[in-house]
Structure formats: C-alpha cells, structure tokens
Amino acid sequence: MKGKIMKKTMVTFLLTLTMVLSNTANAGVSAANQTKISNNLSKVNMQSYWAQDISLWVENNPGFSKNELEGIGETLCSATKDVGFYVITFWRDLSGGGKITKVRCY
C-alpha cells in the first residue's frame, strides 16, 4: 500500500514539475521589453528584429568578431536577466545572410 501511494505521489510531483518547467521555458519577452532592448541596441548602431518573443536577431553591421559579439550578448543577457528567456542570434545581415553566433539568455 505504501509503495503505491509513494509511486502516485512521485508521478504527481514529476508531472507538476514538468508543467512548471515547460511554462517557464516557454516564457518569452513581452512586447514592451522587446522594444526597450531593440531601442538600446539601435543607440549603439546595431539593427535588431524580434523573429519571435524568444528570438532576437541582431545585425553585425559594425563588423565585430564572434568573440566580441558573444561578449555583447552576455552583457545584454546580464542587463535583461529579469525579462524572460530569449536567444540572441547575431547575423552578418538581417535578411538572413550568414549566422555568426548565438547567445542564450536565461
């Protein structure tokens, strides 16, 4: 009897945990925060586009190296750590020309 109750409790716990984690993982960036992030990037002459609420595309127009872009991405992630999960993808050209690197913001 104890074994069945324990299994049932464990299954319930795992299902609840899975639902919480999947909701957290799908939490994107609000439209207001997307605008703030994009506006700040434009102040440093970097064009950006939100492909989805979890996907920010940034054009490498100034010509930074991959390592420099990763550093910029990490800095941006640190500054926006409370806005939700998103991925920054740096492109040579926003029309889809040449992905350079990705940085994940948690």
C-alpha positions as CSV (number, residue, x, y, z in Angstrom):
1,M,0.0,0.0,0.0
2,K,2.8,2.4,0.9
3,G,4.6,1.7,-2.3
4,K,1.5,2.6,-4.4
5,I,1.0,5.8,-2.6
6,M,4.7,6.7,-2.9
7,K,4.6,6.0,-6.7
8,K,1.4,8.0,-7.1
9,T,2.9,10.9,-5.2
10,M,6.1,10.8,-7.2
11,V,4.3,10.7,-10.5
12,T,2.1,13.7,-9.4
13,F,5.2,15.6,-8.3
14,L,7.0,14.9,-11.6
15,L,4.0,15.9,-13.7
16,T,3.7,19.1,-11.7
17,L,7.4,19.9,-12.1
18,T,7.3,19.2,-15.8
19,M,4.4,21.6,-16.3
20,V,6.1,24.3,-14.2
21,L,9.3,23.9,-16.1
22,S,7.6,23.9,-19.5
23,N,5.7,27.0,-18.7
24,T,9.0,28.7,-17.6
25,A,10.8,27.5,-20.6
26,N,8.2,29.0,-22.9
27,A,8.1,32.4,-21.2
28,G,9.1,34.9,-23.8
29,V,9.9,38.6,-23.7
30,S,7.0,41.0,-23.5
31,A,6.4,43.4,-26.4
32,A,7.3,46.4,-24.1
33,N,10.6,44.8,-23.1
34,Q,11.4,43.8,-26.7
35,T,11.0,47.5,-27.7
36,K,13.3,48.6,-24.8
37,I,16.0,46.1,-25.8
38,S,15.8,47.0,-29.5
39,N,15.9,50.7,-28.8
40,N,19.0,50.3,-26.7
41,L,20.7,48.3,-29.5
42,S,19.8,51.0,-32.0
43,K,21.5,53.6,-29.8
44,V,24.8,51.8,-30.5
45,N,24.0,51.4,-34.2
46,M,23.0,47.8,-34.1
47,Q,19.9,46.9,-36.1
48,S,17.7,44.2,-34.5
49,Y,14.5,42.3,-35.1
50,W,12.4,40.0,-32.9
51,A,11.7,37.0,-35.0
52,Q,9.6,35.6,-32.1
53,D,9.2,36.6,-28.4
54,I,12.1,34.3,-27.6
55,S,14.3,35.1,-30.6
56,L,16.2,38.3,-31.1
57,W,18.1,38.8,-34.3
58,V,20.9,41.3,-34.4
59,E,22.8,42.5,-37.5
60,N,26.6,42.7,-37.1
61,N,26.9,45.9,-39.1
62,P,29.8,47.4,-37.2
63,G,31.8,44.2,-38.0
64,F,32.5,42.8,-34.6
65,S,34.3,39.4,-34.2
66,K,32.5,36.3,-33.0
67,N,34.1,36.7,-29.5
68,E,33.2,40.4,-29.3
69,L,29.5,39.5,-30.3
70,E,29.4,36.8,-27.6
71,G,30.6,39.3,-25.1
72,I,28.0,41.9,-26.2
73,G,25.3,39.2,-26.0
74,E,26.4,38.1,-22.5
75,T,26.3,41.8,-21.3
76,L,22.9,42.2,-22.8
77,C,21.7,39.0,-21.1
78,S,23.0,40.2,-17.8
79,A,21.3,43.5,-18.1
80,T,18.0,41.9,-19.0
81,K,18.0,38.8,-16.8
82,D,14.5,39.6,-15.4
83,V,12.7,39.9,-18.7
84,G,12.4,36.2,-19.6
85,F,14.2,33.6,-21.7
86,Y,15.4,34.5,-25.2
87,V,18.1,33.7,-27.7
88,I,20.2,36.4,-29.4
89,T,21.3,35.4,-32.9
90,F,24.0,37.6,-34.5
91,W,23.8,37.7,-38.3
92,R,26.1,39.3,-40.9
93,D,22.9,40.6,-42.5
94,L,19.3,40.7,-41.1
95,S,17.9,39.4,-44.3
96,G,19.2,36.0,-43.3
97,G,22.8,36.3,-44.6
98,G,25.2,34.3,-42.5
99,K,24.6,33.4,-38.9
100,I,27.6,34.2,-36.8
101,T,26.8,33.1,-33.3
102,K,24.0,32.6,-30.7
103,V,23.8,33.6,-27.1
104,R,21.1,32.2,-24.8
105,C,19.6,34.5,-22.1
106,Y,18.0,32.8,-19.1
